[in-house]
Amino acid sequence: MKQAGAVWLIEENLNALGINNITRTPVGEESQDWNVTLRVAVEEWVPHVRVTERRDGTLNIQGPMAKLLDALATYLNFRYTLVRPPDGAWGAPSADGNWNGMIGMVKRNEADIALGPFGLTATRAKVVHFSQPIMIDYYRILVKRGRPKANPWGFLFPLAPYVWLGLGFTFSLSCVALIFSSLASNDPRTTSKVKIVLMSCWDQFAVLMNQTVDQVPEGWTSRVVIGLWLMAVMVILRSYSGALTSLLAVRNIPIRVNSLRDLVDAKEYNLIFEASTALSAYMQEAKGNIYAELEQANRDGRSQFRKPYELFLDAYTVVRTEDYALLVEETTVRKVMSDDFSKQGRCDYFMARETYFPLIFCMIGRFGLHLMPFINFKIQSVVEHDLYSTWLGEELTNMTACLRAPTSITVNEPYNMRGIWGVFILLTGGLIMSLVAFGCEVGVSWGRIYAANQQELQQSKVTPVRPSSTASMWF
């Protein structure tokens, strides 16, 4: 599996971004009662967090990030209220330098912390404080899974192109060798050189088609050539018949997109991104790489940017049935595939093998928030005990069912015209060529008969009629 470069979580790298998230909380200080109420910005991102609104207008959250927030509130003895960004975005800068989404709310002190989780970037780290890392995730590509199709030209696939080329070359070489051998040995079947050439090629072609040779040449050279050709053809035809049987019984599922390069080159695909993310911001700044080509595809009208809760609707509609590609984090891709398999009982999606654009995911807080060192300490404890991965795994009950779905299936059904019409096309072409050759032969034969009749007619006109003996008696 192709993977982007590693991201190393070391103190020097985080400090280079202006973040010191390695702070350790002194023992005992984390349990004191802060008696504060934090404003927590939240937006739905399944499977990390689900947001619902109660009848009284307040928000309710569920999922791994909700459990993490409750754990922090319990351990650090603070209360919280939930607020939602009006635009439903995570946060990206505009041309005038203002930030939207939850990052903008934290930057403007409209919220103390935001759940996210948020991808850590240098640009974002300048306006908000990132917490201890919660997880590392990579972007993946999700497309519809191809349907198994029987290739009507599959009878050509048992042999590779170079094998077909080699077969044709050896056939031609055998024909030439047999022609020279027959000419040198004065083949008794015919004295015409043209017929010797045709008969030699026909004998070799008959061997290739598993037919018998009418007459074995008398010369040892010709016999050796035919014997070697028979041996080579026997091996090739046995291999061909076995491979053809397998190909007709096994149908391959086509894979058109397995990397970003495949996706960019496949112009028929439309792209779906999440709006206002680290990836979308990086695409706008990228130059001379694959991400710049993704931005060019956006300018060409191939891209659509959706809010987080709209991604699943697109995944279950246009991505499932049409040529759309969803470019999101692997966790989101696994959630789509897991839920779909739970409902449908089959694998309708394909996740490309390539991983790209790695991100460290964290919570964020406003600069100057005195609770951030203690939040970092508790997040590190949760991550070290693998609690967040456990909570996340509970949301992905069937995530492994379709990760290694087969790319070929075995069928046991009668052959139909959709699978072998290529053979009939070849047969029809051969019959047409035979009819044309037959017509040429008939035309040539009629031409010869006509020419012979005309010659006899001319001779009958030129030859004088000799008088009979009875006529000479009268004159």
Secondary structure, 3 states (H helix, E strand, C coil): CCCCCCCCCCHHHHHHCCCCCCCCCCCCHHHCCCCCEEEEECCCECCCEEEEECCCCCEEEECHHHHHHHHHHHHHCCEEEEECCCCCCCCCECCCCCECHHHHHHHCCCCCEEEEEEECCHHHHCCCEECCCCEEEEEEEEEECCCCCCCCCHHHCCCCHHHHHHHHHHHHHHHHHHHHHHHHHCCCCCCCHHHHHHHHHHHHHHHHCCCCCCCCCCCHHHHHHHHHHHHHHHHHHHHHHHHHHHHHHEEECCCCCCCHHHHHHCCCCEEEEECCCHHHHHHHHCCCCHHHHHHHHHHCCCEEEECHHHHHHHHHCHHHHCCEEEEEEHHHHHHHHHHHHHHHCCCCEEECCCCEEEEEEEEEECCCCCCHHHHHHHHHHHHHCCHHHHHHHHHCCCCCCCCCCCCEEECCCCCCHHHHHHHHHHHHHHHHHHHHHHHHHHHHHHHHHHHHHHHHHHHHHHCCCCCCHHHHHHC
